[in-house]
Amino acid sequence: MKTAVPKILFGTSVNLERKATIFQGTGSVSPQDPIRLMTAVEAMDRFAEGTPTPVRYYFRGAYAILCEYAHPNLGGVRSFFEIVEETSEGWALKYGYDESVAEADVKSALIAIIQNMRVGYANVLLLISGRFEDRPSGIVYRRTPPELGRWIWENILRDPDSTY
């Protein structure tokens, strides 16, 4: 928390940009570097599993599935083509305007989004129920009272139908 919270709240990607000349010679809006996305995703896995090291990596897998829908790669455009022929040399594809999405794919994507929202909401509740103090040694986070943390865990995070 001591390193993640300041990165999440005050981090700026401008600090990491070295090639864009627009930022050269300008001061940074924050001295804090941002958190890396996969660091946050793996933290969600640890948080949801309640373990120091994830075992199932549910959110890492969910991130991969959602990336397929969001990016123009083979998985992202899959619903706009069909394989007309498959040989030892490859596929012959037919592209079209009509999207064809299997019900199982839609369900998988929606479950991933709902679970991500659940963990995100639980994280927000934990962050806002804690307290930040600006000390000479840096920003200190006073964590959520244990009884509220337990309620968040049992009522928000721990879905009885959860797949992780």
Phi, psi and omega in degrees: 000323183298328180260327184288315185298311178299324178296319181291313185280324189239355183291147178226134179292343177302325179297334183268345184281116182251339187268329184288116183291342181300333183267350183292131179085357177260150176282153178282148177284344179205142177282355187270128173285153179283165174284146177281139186303313182293334174296318179293319180297315179292328175295323176298320178297314179298317181296312183292323181277342182068033181231153178291332176231125180300148178254313185265337181054046181302311185288332174295317177294318179297321178299318179297318179297313182295327177297325179298325179281335187266341186244149183278058175253189183303315180292324182290332180254006184306325183284357180250011175216163174227150178275116180270331180208140176233122179235179177293343179268349179142200183250149166252120185251149174238118180267151179209172180274334183279126181278136178236109183238130179286145180302322180297323179293319178297314180299316179300315180294317180294319177298316179300317180295315180298316180295322177296319179295321180299311181291322177298317179296316178299318178297317179298316178299319178294319180294315184282343178271353174268189182219135177258138176233134178267107181251162176303331180278354180129186180283129180246135179253123175264114191289170181301141174303139185306323182294323177288321177300319178296317179298316179299316181299313185282327187256337181250307187281312185277087176280127180299336179265012185301146179259002178250000000 
